[in-house]
């Protein structure tokens, strides 16, 4: 069954093009290791919350935009094998591909697909 890695981050709005270049570079790397699809979404209609919200989850500042993305893998096993290889890949090291946002505020997780419609 398919497996999804989901990510959310606050990206400085002024860094949108830098972020897209970074995402394209990472997309190629993920696909090289078995990902089927990578989707990047730039926040457009992200309402503030009182108890919870996308902006609150990543401590989004006024000069930042929430980004939501996911990677589609054929299975968790493929994903686990890929991440192990990618973490050792020199192209994934911070010096070779610095993130154009504060990675400490990025949230992520792996999800089993339970319904496709």
RAHUMO-V408278 format. One record per residue. PHI is phi in whole degrees, -180 to 180 (NA if undefined). Layout:
PHI
PHI
This chain:
NA
-62
-136
-122
-101
-111
-139
-145
-149
-103
-113
-54
-55
-66
-95
-55
-67
-61
-63
-64
-63
-62
-63
-63
-62
-67
-58
-62
-66
-61
-66
-59
-102
113
-65
-91
-159
-130
-122
-116
-125
-94
-54
-131
-125
-114
-71
-72
-115
-98
-110
-144
-173
-59
-59
-66
-62
-111
52
-65
-93
-61
-96
-123
-125
-76
-116
-124
-145
-150
-121
-97
-114
-68
-164
-66
-62
-64
-62
-62
-64
-64
-61
-61
-68
-67
-66
-92
-75
-59
-70
-94
-73
-52
-67
-89
-148
-64
-77
-85
-161
-81
-64
-69
-102
-78
-116
-156
-175
-105
-135
-80
-77
-115
-156
-127
-134
